[in-house]
Amino acid sequence: MSALHSPEPPFSVFTELERVSPFLFSLLENSPDYVTMISPEGIIHFTNRTHPRIGMIGLIGDSVFSYLLPEAHEVARACFRRVVETGEPGYFEARARVSGELRRYETRVGPVQSCGRVVALTLIASDVTDRVEMEQRLREQRDTLEFAAAATGLGLWHLDMRTHQLTWDEEMVRIHGRGEAPADFKRACEWIHPDDRARVDASVHASLTSGSFKDLEYRILHPDGRVVWVLARGKAVRGDDGEVTRLLGGVLDISERKRSEEALRASEERYRTSIGALEEGIVLQSRDGTILTCNASAERLLGLTQDQMVGRTSLDSRWRAIHEDGSPFPGDTHPATATLASGEPQSAVIMGVHKPDGQLTWISINSRPLFLAGPQRPDAVVTSFFDITARKHAEAENERLLQVERAARRRAVLLSETSKLLASSLDVIASLEEVVRHVAPAAADLAIVELLDDHGKFGPSHPVAVAADDAELAAGYHELSRRLGQAHGRGELLALVRHGEVRSTVVRLDGAPPVLPGVPKHEPLAERLRYRSTVLVPLTARHERLGVLVLAARTRAFDADDLALAEELALRIAQSLDVARLYGEMQTALHKRDEFIAVASHELRTPLTPLMLQLGRLEHLCHGRAPLTTAVAAPKVHTIVRQTERLHRLIEELLDVSQITSGRIHLEPEPLDLVALIRETLDGFAERLARARCPVQLDMPARAVGRWDRSRLEQIVSNLLANAMKYGAGKPIDISLATTPDCVQLSVRDRGIGISLKDQARVFQRFERAVSERHYGGFGLGLWVTRHVAEAMGGSVSVESTPAVGSTFRVHLPRHRPAPGHARPTPPAQ
């Protein structure tokens, strides 16, 4: 090869090449490429490859252009000229025909220089036919893939797990509505809907462990807030170490599919709903009654699948069919069986069928015969039916509502009549008899109203109204209630009334009915007073217990409506009782008001008459000629003073009424000796006691000191002393005072007319007397004021009296008034 680089004439290069060509041929014959040396004009001087029919000697001297296709000649010549002119290697690609086969070659052209100029060219031609075809196929496949991706909207992605680099194509960017692809997977996750983000991230990480990528449907968010559904599919690629190194795949926008699926689901749901609501069940039975097939509505209505129904007949006892009245519906009378037997259609036959889960479905059945071989006998029967359960329930509900309406109308009428009866007379007690007589047949077998007496008990004289289905039973209960009241045997009933809650009891039909509450079991009438259901409602008005309403039924059970009726009846009865009581109290108050006005006018006029008379006389004497002497004026002035004092006391009593009524009793406690105060009061009453001929006997200790209001304490002593003089005139008065370390007890006893037991509590009320004011006068306020003043100082007042024997009034007062909430001191022993 050194001769090739010597500065000899060109022919010397080719001569040397010819000398060493056997060596070069043997050296290069296994080379996959064609190695050829040519002259600048393209004449072949050496080649390492031979033609199957032509040896190397036969090729030498041929032109390389005889093998190149004509369209490649100019490219090859241009390349040769450029190498000769520049001395730089060149390159061209062209097709050539070798062994009759067209092949594509990639040819590298190198210069062979001698004496500073290019004298020959070396061609190394590589056969790239297969590679070019492969590249062409790859391009075609890539174009096809790109076209398919563009046509389907598939976006391609690639995630390198080593570098965490995420690669998107343009379709991925478009699907996500972004201007550019994210830098990494973390950034891409931020564009996923928050509700799906964790699931997608977990699935991607699971792919790294499992080596498989599961299809994912999730939502992404566009910058404008629009939500897009996508489907992601991919593949995990493992490296040489078995670890997943790459994830690649595609994303497809499935929003339209999702909308279509949703629309389809909605459409299917509407279709199923329509079919379920409108379509009839269809069953086809053969000549022998065997079910051959059915539709979906039949499956739904009967609660059985087609496989479960096929092969059954109408005679199968598992249908558990019933008539509307609940009686069994035999299989040989089913519409299909009747049609097969008679050939006649059946229409609108109502049947109840129990589903396997026990649910009862009501259906309306039509059956029609199928004549295939002639009209003599049906070859099959088609039965159609539809669900009328809702209609049956509606009919039952309508019937129930009608019964409820009738019952409500009856209750309304009953309540209206009750209100009329109670309002027809002020004597509510008498009206109660009519009320219970209306209630007993209409709402219960037994109706009772028992009222508490004046002492708040079911005493011997408490009012009772009874109505029952047996007049003898009602009369017996009247007597039983009176007798139990005398013996105080109504504890159970009284406790229930005081508790204030409605009590309702219902006993099962197979249970033993209990005796009516409040009736002892040992009573002879108890066995006739056993009821299955009872309601006891306390009669209450303004939180005050007035009595009880009792309703009882022997056979039926009271329901919520009955309970509401009983409560409404009790409310109206209680309100009527309360109104009657208030009316009575109002009448009494009006009578007392008129009486008080008359008494006050009389009492105020009594001192005013002599007062005005004496003043008139004094005025006449002052204007007369005779001198007005002390002897003449003194008696008249004494009368004026006495009557003025009396008038003052009356006005003071009226002022006390105002203060006590408004709760404005003002006390100014100070250390006092009650003994000394009693004696001072007696000195002030000396003249009046003398006129009343009432000597006073005292039984008091030397001193009795405490903290009291002087004027109020003097008022108590004065009122009790005046009361004793008024009702015990001409007889002695005993005043005693008992003391303990904590309290004192003042007793004032007269030997007058006395007070009956029923009037003793009343005498401490305002404007009350045990006798007529015409005989004794006064406002009837003294004892009322005394009670309130004593209570204001932490004490109390009481009376013991016997008619025609006399009365003893006792006042208990603490020496020091206890603080609010403290217990009152124990009064001294009598």
Order of alpha helices (4+ residues) and beta strands (2+ residues): alpha-beta-beta-alpha-alpha-beta-beta-beta-alpha-beta-beta-alpha-alpha-alpha-beta-beta-beta-alpha-beta-beta-alpha-alpha-alpha-beta-beta-beta-alpha-alpha-beta-beta-alpha-alpha-beta-beta-beta-alpha-alpha-beta-alpha-alpha-beta-beta-alpha-beta-beta-alpha-alpha-alpha-beta-beta
